[in-house]
């Protein structure tokens, strides 16, 4: 081993021992490196007189802690504050949800995301009564990139049996309305306020609607329709937070996020009150006129 190698080795050992001493291991003796010699030399230890003070362990010198630079406390994170929605008798034409640009997701990507949400819905038990009495959940159906989205009230007996919204008598009437508008059911996305059938086809409670609202919002966000049709007062009340009867809400546009919203009578109401069909047709004319389509011309 060369002189330089020996010096490096001794320096490494000394640093290693000093690091142990700084950590509090004072039982290790302080070692002074032996002088480097080029040849072996016989070392004879000097005699230690009895009067000499016995060898003592040199205590470790306390390490002076490094100066710390004061650190300013982190600034509190700025939270996105969502203003609470206050129910009012006067429906708002501009909701608190800001308008956004059209989604660029492909049709396949939207369907994949809807499938994920549908899987969560199938496992949902937030409403114990509905979870116990349902045959299955009824998520939604139709074009995942539809320009128009229909929102109804809740599944009925036929929907609960088949797992698809609007398939009973009211659903057949809805199909006729869609055909009259020169469209196909597969071109529209259809969902409900609830995804489970309320026993006895009663109206959804406020708590049930609130429990299911996240799923509805997910569907609206993924499909990102240009237009939404609220079929009946239950759908209009829950989407727009309005207590007005549907008769006073129809005939005009509201806005929810990026979508323009039309409210009209539920098809089940039309089955009991056929005279209201002309009102629904007027609402469809209003909707399609905003889309640049004249339904009056197509009927001639």
Buried (B, 14 or more C-beta within 10 A) or exposed (E): EEEEEBEEEBEEEBEEBBEEBEEEEEEEEBEEEEEEEEEEEEEEEEEEEEEEEEEEEEEBEEEEEEEEEEEEEEEEEEEEEEEEEEEEEEBBEEBEBEEEEEBEBEEEBBBEBBEEBBEEBEEBEEBEEBEEBBBBBBBBBBBBBBBBBBBBBBBBEBBBBBBBBBBBEBBEBBBEBBEBBEBEBEEBBBBBBBBBBBEEEEBBBEEBBEBBBBBBBBBBBBBBBBBBBBBBBBBBBBBBBBEBEBEEBBEEBBBBBBBBBBBBBBBBBBBEEEEBBEBBBBBBBBBBEEBEBEBEEEEE
